[in-house]
């Protein structure tokens, strides 16, 4: 088993060096459950990249058990790369919930757009009017157009200042009346990368991130941040 693992690592390292000769590549065999061992080894890492080998009756599923567990456990951003043909899109897509604490998610998306020289699409999806404060209740009846305008304002506020920080990035704001996971999944075929936040470090990580990992048609970056689910 160890010999096979070393051979696999050797082949992966050779491929990585061929693709990026300027990058120093090292290999290591870890003991223990894969997700737990990788997360522990990544305490000082800036990024984890993992493939996906989701099994089951649905061929389109992106999520495998190791990649899913890593998205929950990792102390740093995790990129889950799916099928080989995915990830050749023409834009970076980021889900913006308009909640406090999401700066790490937005920053990661802008930095990827700079690195890849691609435009950025900021997607804000809503299904019900946002509750603005303690004691507020969602109305039973509301005007979709009016709420959509308010949600667009919320998205613009969330992105305020980022244009100045990343003046070379072309980005568009997209507000849609849809479940966030479906909106991001629908946007994924044209994406080189979909960026989504996962609040906290618990097994109940963001429902949007969890659903997106099952159905996205592009690599997904899961960015941990402190905030509400």
N, C-alpha and C positions, 0 to 999 in steps of 0.2 A: 504493500500500500504506500509506504513512504517513497519507494523508488518511483512509483507511478506519479506521485505528487510532485516529486522533484523534476521529473520529465515534463510534466504539465507546466510547472513554473518556468522551466528553462525555455520552453517554446513560447510562453507568454512574454517573457523578458526579451527574447529575440525579436518578437513582433513589435513590442513597444520601442525598442532601440531603433529598429528599422523605420518606424513611423516618426520618431522624434529623437534624432541622433544627439541633440544637445541636452537631453534630459538624462539625469543619472537614475538608473533603474536598479533597485535591489529586490531581493526576494526573501521570503520567510515562510516557514511552515508553522502554523499555530495549532496547539492542542485544544480540544474542547468543542463545544457546540459552535458552529460557524458564526452565527450572528453575534453571539455573546463574546467570542474571542476577538473578532474583528473590531467590535465596538470598544472593547477594552484596550486593544492595541492602538486605537485611533484617538486616544485622549489628547494627544498633542497635534493631531492632524487638522488640516484646513478643509479637507474634502475627502469623502469616500466615494469611489465609483465601483459599482457592482453590476453584474449582468443579471438577467432575469430568465428563469426557466420555469415559468408557471405551467402547471399541469392541469388536467381536468378536461371537462367536456366542451369548454369554450376556447377555441384556438386563439381568439383575440386577447385573452387575458395576459396582462403584462406582469402581474405580481407573482413572484415565487415566495416560498416560505422564508428563505434567508434574506432576500431583499426587503420583504415586508417587515421582518423582525428588526432589521438594521435601521429602517426608517423610523422605528419606534425608539430604539436603544441609543442611536448614535448621538454623541455630543456635538457633532459638526454636521454641515450639510452632506446629504447623500444624493448622488445621481444614480438613478436606476435606468440602465440602458436596455432596451428591449430587443426587438427583431433587428437583424442587420440592416434592413432597408430603411429603418426609422432614423430620424435625426438629421436628414438632409433637407430640412425645410428652409424657408426664407426669412424667418423672423423668430424672435424670442417672445414667448407668451408668459405673462405673469398674472396670477390671480391676486387681486387686491380686495380684501374684505372691508377695508375702511375702519379697522379696529386699532386700538392703541397697541404699540409694540411691534408693528409689522415692518419697521424700517429695515431689519436684516434681510427680509424677503425681497423688498423692493431694491435694496442696494445690490444684492446678489444678481438680480435680473439685469440691472443696468450694467454691472461690471461684465456680465456675460455678453451683453450686446456690444460693449466696447471691444472685448476680446475677439469676438467673432465677426465684428464689423457688420452687424445686422440691425435692422429696426426692431423696436420693442412694441408689443401690443399689451396694454394693461387692461385686463378684463375684470369687470365688477358685475357680478350676477346677484339678483335678488328675487325672492319669491313672495315676501311680505314686507310691508313698510318697516323700516328700522325703528327699534325702540331707542329713544334718545337718552333716557335717564331713569333713575329709580322711580317707581310708581307709574311710569308710562305704560299704556296698554295698546296693543295693536288694534286698529279699528277693524270692525267687521266688514265695512264697506269702504272702498277707497277708489280714487281715480288713478288708473294705471299710468296715464300720461303724466299726471302731476307728480306721482311718486317717482316715476322714472327720472324726471327733472331733478328732484331732490337727491336721488341716488347718484346722478351725474355730478351734482355739486359735491357730494360726499367723496366721490372718487377724485375730483379735482383737488379737493383739500388734502387728501391723502398723498397726492403726488406733488403738492406745492413745494417748490425748492429743488426738486430733483432735476428739473430742466437746466437750472443754473449749475448744478454740480456735475452734470454730464451733458455739456452743450453739444457734443458731437453725435449724440444718440438721437435718431429720429424716432419718436414714439407717438402712438395714437391711443386714445382712451375709448374703451368700448363698454357700454352698459347694456345689459340684457336682462329681460324678465324671464329668468330660468334658474333651475337649481345650479349652484356653482360648479359642481362636479361635471354635470352634463355640458355646461357652457365651455368649460376648459377642455373637456374631451372633444367637443365639436370643433374647437379651435386647433386641436393638436395635429391634424394631418398636414398643416402648412408650417408647423413649428420645427425648428431645430432643437428646441428645448422648451419644456413647460416648467415653470417655477411656481411652487406652491408652499405655503407655510404650514407647519404643524406645531400648534401651541403645546408647550409643556413637554415632559418626558414621561409619559405614562402609556400603558397598553391601550388606552382609549384616546389615541391621538386623533387629530382633526378628521372629521368624517369626510370632508371634501378631499383631503389628501388620500385617505384610504380608498375612496371610491375611484379617484383619478388613477391611482396606481393599478387598478384592475382593468381600465379601459382605454388609457391614453395610447395614441398611435405615434408617439414620439418619446424620447427619453424624458424622464421626469426628475427634477431636482426638488428634494424635500428639505426645507430650511427650518430648523427648530427656532422657535422664538417664545418669549414669555407673553402670554396673552390669553384671551378667552377662546374657547373652542367654538 
